Amino acid sequence: MTAVVLAVLFIQPIQAYRAASDHHRRAELALTRVKAEHDDLARRAAESGTRGALVAEARSLGFVFRGETPYIVVTK
């Protein structure tokens, strides 16, 4: 009978420990993903200040350098 009472008393703390452990594991995974995203954004921000990135963005918007002849390629 004593063993049953002790087992019942330990169920709630064990369940709470497992829930906290699962929550911690999920939080660690989320943190890892956010850190990777942060590193990617920091790299992209550093690259965006370069002349090459500026030229690439301008060209994607249709800008051309002075003296260049713009061509429009139409595909069907």
C-alpha positions as a Markdown table, in Angstrom:
| # | Residue | x | y | z |
|---|---|---|---|---|
| 1 | Met | 0.0 | 0.0 | 0.0 |
| 2 | Thr | 2.8 | 2.4 | 0.8 |
| 3 | Ala | 4.4 | 1.7 | -2.6 |
| 4 | Val | 1.2 | 2.7 | -4.3 |
| 5 | Val | 1.0 | 6.0 | -2.4 |
| 6 | Leu | 4.6 | 6.8 | -3.2 |
| 7 | Ala | 4.1 | 6.0 | -6.9 |
| 8 | Val | 1.0 | 8.3 | -7.0 |
| 9 | Leu | 3.0 | 11.1 | -5.3 |
| 10 | Phe | 5.8 | 10.8 | -7.9 |
| 11 | Ile | 3.6 | 10.8 | -11.0 |
| 12 | Gln | 2.9 | 14.6 | -11.1 |
| 13 | Pro | 6.6 | 15.6 | -10.6 |
| 14 | Ile | 7.7 | 13.1 | -13.3 |
| 15 | Gln | 5.1 | 14.4 | -15.7 |
| 16 | Ala | 6.1 | 18.0 | -15.0 |
| 17 | Tyr | 9.8 | 17.1 | -15.6 |
| 18 | Arg | 9.0 | 15.4 | -18.9 |
| 19 | Ala | 6.9 | 18.4 | -20.1 |
| 20 | Ala | 9.6 | 20.8 | -19.1 |
| 21 | Ser | 12.2 | 18.7 | -20.8 |
| 22 | Asp | 10.2 | 18.6 | -24.0 |
| 23 | His | 9.6 | 22.4 | -23.9 |
| 24 | His | 13.3 | 23.0 | -23.4 |
| 25 | Arg | 14.2 | 20.8 | -26.4 |
| 26 | Arg | 11.7 | 22.6 | -28.6 |
| 27 | Ala | 13.0 | 26.0 | -27.4 |
| 28 | Glu | 16.6 | 24.9 | -28.2 |
| 29 | Leu | 15.6 | 23.9 | -31.8 |
| 30 | Ala | 13.8 | 27.2 | -32.3 |
| 31 | Leu | 16.8 | 29.1 | -31.0 |
| 32 | Thr | 19.1 | 27.2 | -33.4 |
| 33 | Arg | 16.8 | 28.1 | -36.4 |
| 34 | Val | 16.6 | 31.7 | -35.3 |
| 35 | Lys | 20.4 | 32.0 | -35.0 |
| 36 | Ala | 20.8 | 30.5 | -38.4 |
| 37 | Glu | 18.3 | 33.0 | -39.9 |
| 38 | His | 20.1 | 35.8 | -38.0 |
| 39 | Asp | 23.5 | 34.8 | -39.5 |
| 40 | Asp | 22.0 | 34.7 | -43.0 |
| 41 | Leu | 20.4 | 38.1 | -42.6 |
| 42 | Ala | 23.6 | 39.6 | -41.2 |
| 43 | Arg | 25.5 | 38.2 | -44.2 |
| 44 | Arg | 22.9 | 39.6 | -46.6 |
| 45 | Ala | 23.0 | 43.0 | -44.9 |
| 46 | Ala | 26.8 | 43.1 | -45.1 |
| 47 | Glu | 26.7 | 42.1 | -48.8 |
| 48 | Ser | 24.0 | 44.7 | -49.6 |
| 49 | Gly | 26.4 | 47.5 | -49.1 |
| 50 | Thr | 28.8 | 46.4 | -51.8 |
| 51 | Arg | 28.9 | 48.0 | -55.2 |
| 52 | Gly | 28.2 | 44.6 | -56.9 |
| 53 | Ala | 25.0 | 44.2 | -54.9 |
| 54 | Leu | 23.9 | 47.8 | -55.7 |
| 55 | Val | 24.5 | 47.2 | -59.4 |
| 56 | Ala | 22.7 | 43.8 | -59.3 |
| 57 | Glu | 19.7 | 45.4 | -57.6 |
| 58 | Ala | 19.6 | 48.3 | -60.1 |
| 59 | Arg | 19.8 | 46.0 | -63.0 |
| 60 | Ser | 17.0 | 43.8 | -61.6 |
| 61 | Leu | 14.9 | 47.0 | -61.5 |
| 62 | Gly | 15.7 | 47.8 | -65.2 |
| 63 | Phe | 18.4 | 50.5 | -64.7 |
| 64 | Val | 21.3 | 50.7 | -67.1 |
| 65 | Phe | 24.6 | 52.6 | -67.0 |
| 66 | Arg | 25.0 | 55.8 | -68.9 |
| 67 | Gly | 26.0 | 55.0 | -72.4 |
| 68 | Glu | 24.6 | 51.5 | -72.4 |
| 69 | Thr | 21.9 | 50.4 | -74.8 |
| 70 | Pro | 19.0 | 48.8 | -73.0 |
| 71 | Tyr | 17.6 | 45.6 | -74.6 |
| 72 | Ile | 14.3 | 44.0 | -73.8 |
| 73 | Val | 14.1 | 40.3 | -74.4 |
| 74 | Val | 10.6 | 39.0 | -75.1 |
| 75 | Thr | 10.0 | 35.3 | -75.0 |
| 76 | Lys | 6.9 | 33.4 | -76.1 |
